[in-house]
Amino acid sequence: MTITLAGSDALGFGVTGAGVVYNYGGAGAPTVGQWDVLGVNSDAQINTPAGYTLAVSRVGQQGAYVFVRKAVGGEAATVTISSPSGAGPFNAEVMWCRLNQADGLDAAVQNGIDSSSDVTTPAVSTGVLAGSTEAVVTFAALHGLPAGVPNTPLWSAGYSNLQTTTFGAGNSGVAGFLGLKIGAGTPAESPNVTWTNNASDRYALVVSFTESADCPTCPECPDCPASPCTISNLAGFAPIVTGIGSCVIEALDQTPAGAPCRQCLLLPTQQIPWDNCGPCDEDSCSGQIALAIQNVYGSSHFPQPEVGKDWSKCGPPYQVAQVMVSATRCVPTMDQAGNPPTCAAELAAALTLEADRTAIRQALACCLTALKDAHSIAAWAMNPSVTVGELGGCAGVETTFLVAQRSCLCGQT
């Protein structure tokens, strides 16, 4: 979803010991998911406001800060700007903007020059950006105004000036500009602004935000009556998992030991039990192969789980299943006299498990790649294959993998 500007404002003031209460230009409290960006410039240090995080700062001849906050609900309609010492009064300014449809903070960089009068911000670069359509907010914080009030900002290409403010004059005066670019691509951004009338101390603080993922298009999604909600596709990930299980069994059939005789394509459990790693027939010990769906979760950036996001308007674009594949075999143990198995017997068992491990990983890679190429799944990832046992004469290999499908949540179309 394209990031949009919800509002912006600026205020210059003299801070007293109790600080100053700022009301976001009367915009009120944010809605869930909105980002507030506060640029604060002062000739004294500033506390991090309650509920905010310090994204970037530059403290030299002046104190310049950018604080950010993503609304989760219950935020106030005002914020207090204060200094650690509680001393005052001192000159300060706050420049604010609020963004819609931003997902997370990406770049946070700064550069500054002290005691050198000029009419331009110092060079600064974000580095390569993570998203292809980011919003870049640039706070030009100025201090020491010997030539009068800086004004008439001219930004580099793609940036628009949101706010201009000044408070005080001469060596203790502060001034600033707030610029915004929406739709920045992955190449590094190097925002710059020039103005009239020199400033002695010139800082550039830059933050960028990735955009929220679009809601998926799901024409098969059912309408949701108030109660009960009609649900479709009750099988969930089961058809995918059982198909992958068949693929794994085919691969194990090609190993020297063959596929285990007990084959469970999907078990209703989180941890797969070793119900039978041993004989399916008398005097045989060919083992068990089983799969289980351990966990399903939403994700905006596969494979990371989505945490603390409001799903009422647009759920995360992926549903992800964590699946375990467990292969167990009989392994040599001590005999009735307490004698350990021979090294040759142990080696033979180890080679069988290694053949199982290799076949399972190759089968998963081939099968999951084919499913993705056919657009049956959106993404996949394979985790380590861990050796388990020996326990009760059994040992084996457990491999977990992640498989993602596009979300289709109730009410989305």
N, C-alpha and C positions, 0 to 999 in steps of 0.2 A: 504494500500500500504506500502511495506517495506521501511523504511527510508534508504537513502543512503548518503554517503559522497560526496559532490560536490567539496571540496577543503579544504586545510589547509595551514597555513603558520605561521611564527614567526619572530619577529624582536626585537632586543635589541637596546636601544638608550639612549642618554642623552637629556632630555627635556629642552628646553629653554623657555623663557617667552611666545613665540608665539605658543608653542606646536609643535607637529610633525605630518605631513600628512602621513598617512599609506594607501597603495594602495592594500591591500588584496593579497599581493604577485603577483600582476599583473593579478589577476583573473577577474577584472572588476566589474561592477555593477551586483547585483543579478537579477534573473528573478522573476516574481511575484510568491509568495508562498514559496520561499526559506527562510530559517532561517540563519542569521549570528550570531555567538557566539564569543564575544570578551572577552578574559581574559587579564586583565591589572594588572601589579604588579609594584609598585614604592615605593621609599622612600619619596614620597610626595602624598598628596591627588590628586585625578583625577576627572575632570568633567565628567558627563554623556554625551557621544558624541551625537551630533544632530541626531535625528531619532531613537535613541536607548532607551531602558528601562533598569534600573538597576535591575537585577534579584537577586543578592546576593552579599554581600561584607563583608570584615573583615578588620578593620582598627585598628592597634595596633602599633607595631614597624615598620610596613610597611603598605601600603595601597594596598589591593588586591580586585579586582572587577571582576564580570562577567556581561557584558552587552549583551542584546539580541535584535534582530529586525527581524520581519517578513516582507518581501518585499511586498509592495502593488503596486509598479510601480513608476518610477521616482527617485529611489535612486541613489546616486552618486557612482562613482567608487573608491572614497577615503573617508577616515574618519580622523578627526583631534583629536589627543590625547593631552589634555592640563590639567593644574592644575588650581584650583580656584584662587590662588593668582597671577598666572602668573610668579612666581619666578622660577629661574633655574640657572644653569642647575642641573638636578638631574637624577639619574639612573632609568631606567624603561624598561619594556618589554611588548610587546603585543603578545598574542597567539590567533590565529583565526582559526575557522572552519566554513564551510557552509554546511547545510543539505538540502537534497531534501525529499519531501513527509512527512515532519513533520507537524503535525496539530497544536499543542499548547504546551505551557510550562506547565509542571506538577510540579515536585519537584524542589526546589531551597534551598539548605542547605549549611552550612559551619561549620568548626571547625578550631581552630588555637592554636598554642603553641608559646610563645615568650621567647626569651633568654634561650633556652635550646637546646644545640647542639645535633643533631641526624641525622640519614639517612633514616627517614621514615615519612610519613604524619600522622597526628593525626587521630584517629578514627572518622568516620562520617557516617551517615546513612540517606538515602532518606525517610525512612518510606515506607509503602505500596504504590506501584505505581498504577496509575489509568488504565494504558493500559497493554496489554499482550505482546506487542513487542515494547517497548520504546527504544529510544536512550539516553544514559547517557554520558554526557560530564563532565570530571573532570579536574580541573585546580589546579595543585600543584604549589603554589606560595611560593618561598623561598627568604629569605633576610638574610644578614649577612653570609659571606662565609669565615670563618677563616681558613678552611683547604684546600682551593682551589676550583676548579670548580666542582659542582655536575654533575655527568654524569652517564651513563649506567643505565637508569631507568628499573626497573623490576616491572611490574604492576600485580595486582591481576587477578585471572582467568577471562577470557572473555574480558579483556581490551587490547587495542593496543595503543602504544605510537605514537601520531601524530606528536608532535614537542618537541624539546628541545632547550632552549636558555639561554644565560647568558650575562649580561652586568655589567661591573665593577668588583671589587674584594674587599676582606676584609669585614669590617663591613658595608660598603655602597653598596656592590655588590648585585645584584638581579639575580635570576635564576628561571627556571620553567620548568614544563613538562605538556603536554596536552594529556589526554587519552580519548579514546572513546570506548564505548560498544554499539553495535546494537543488538536488539532482547532481551532486558531485560524483564523478566516477571513481574508479579505483586508483588512477594516478595521483601522486602526492599533490596536495593543495598548498599553495604559498600565498595566502592572502596579504594584501597590503592596502594601506589607506594614507593619503596625503591630505593636508589641510593648510589654511592660512594661519599666520602668527605662530612663532616658534614655541616649542615646549622643551624644557631642559631634560626631563626624565620621561622616556618613551618605552612603554611595554606593550607587547602583543601577546595575548593569551587566546588560544584556539582550541575548541572542542568540536568533535564531530559525532554524529549519531547515525546508526544504521536504521533502515526502515523496517517496519513490521511486514511479515510475510502476508501475501494476499490470501484471502479465504479461498480454499479449494473449490473448484466447480464440481459438484456431485449431483448430476441429474437423477440418480437413483435414490437420493435421500428422501425419506418419507416425510409427509407433513406430521406435525406433532400436535395432536389435540391436548387440551389441558390435562386430562387424565382419562385413561392411562395413555402413555406415550407409545405410539406404534413403532416397533423396532423391526428393521429388516436385517438380512444377512446375519442371522443368529450364529452361523458357523464361525464367524470371525476369522482367525488365522488358521483354524484347523485344516482346511483343504490345502493350504500352502505347506504346513508342517508335515502332514502325512505324505504329500507328494515328495517333499525333500527326504523324508524317511525312506521311501521306496528307492530314491536315487542312491542313498547311502548303502542300503542293503545290496543293491546291484553291484556297487563298487566292492563291498566286502566279499561278495561271491567270488571275486577274482583274486582274492588273497590265497596263500597256501592253505590256511586253515578253513577257508570258506566263511560264509556269513554265519553268525551265531544262530542256533536253532530256535531260540525264543526271541520272537520279533514283535515288539510293541510299538506301533507307529505313533501312538499318542497316549500318554498316561495322565490321569487327573491328579497330578501331584506337583509339588515344588521341588522336592528332592527325590530323585529316582531310586527306588529300593532295589537291592540285589536279590530279587525273589528267587532267581534261578540262574546262577552263572554256570551251573554244572550240568549233569546229565539230562538230556531230553530222552535218550534211549539208554538202555543198560550198557554200561561200560563206555559211554561216550561223554565228552565234556566240552561241548562246543560253545557254551556261553549264552549271553543275552545282549540284544541291541534294543534300545528304547529311547523315546523322545518325550519331552514334556515342555509345555509353555510355562515359564516361571514367572513372567511379569509382562504387563502391557502398560504403556504410558504414552502421553502426548509429547511431541517434540516440534519445536520451530527450527532447530538447527541440529539435524541428525548427526550423531546419536544422542546428544545431550537431552535429558528430560526437561520438560517445561515446568517451571516452579513459580507459583505466585502470580500467574497471569489470569486476567479476567477473560473467561471463555464465553460470556453472555452474548458478545457481538460477533466474535470470530475466534473459533478455537484454533489450536496449533495445526499446522498444515499436515503433520504426519502422526500416524499411530504406529508405535513400534512395539514389537514382541521380542522378548528375550527368551531364547529357546535353548534347551540343553539336549545334547546327544550323548548318550552313555553306552559304551561298549564294555562288557565285562567277560572275562574268561577264567576258567580254573587255572591255578598256578600251583607249582609244587610246594608242599609243606613237609614238616617233619613227619617221619614215619612213627609207628606205634612204639618203637623203641626209643624215640626221642632223637633220632639221627636226622641232621639237616639234609635237604635235597642236594643232589650233586650240582656242581657248577654247570655241567652240560645241560641238565634239565632246566636250570634257571635261565640259561642262555636261550634255549628253545622257546620258553615262555615269553621272555623279553622280546625276542624277534617277532613272535606272534602279535604282541601288543603294539610294537612299532609298525608292523604292517597294517594293523587296524587304524592306528593314528594317521598314517599317511593316506590310506584309502578314504577315511572319513573327511579329512581336510580337502583332499582333491575333489571328492564328490560334492562337498558343500560349495566350494569355489565354482565348479562347473555348473551345478544346478542353479545356484543363486544368480550367477551371471546370466544364464539363459532366461530365467524369470524376469530379470531386470530388462534385458534386451527385448523381451516380449511385452514389456510394460505391465506385467502382472504384479510387480512390486516396484517401489520407488527407490529403495536403497537397501544396502546390506553391509554388514561388517562381521568379521570373524574374530573371536577372542582366543586366548591360548587354549591348547589341549593339555589338560592337567592329568598326570598319572595319579590314580587313587588305589589304595590297598597296599599290601596284601591284608585281607581281613576275611577270616573264615574260609581260607582256601581260594579266595577270589581276588582279582586285581583287574584294573581296567583303565580306560581313558575317558574323561569327560570333557566335551567341547561345547562351549556356548557360542551362539551367534545371534546377531540382531538383524531383524528384517522389518522394513518400514512399508506401510501403505499410505496413500493419500487419505487424509481424514474425511469423513462424511458424518458430521455431528448433526443431531436432531435440529431441524430448523434451518440448516444451511442449504442453499441451492446454488 
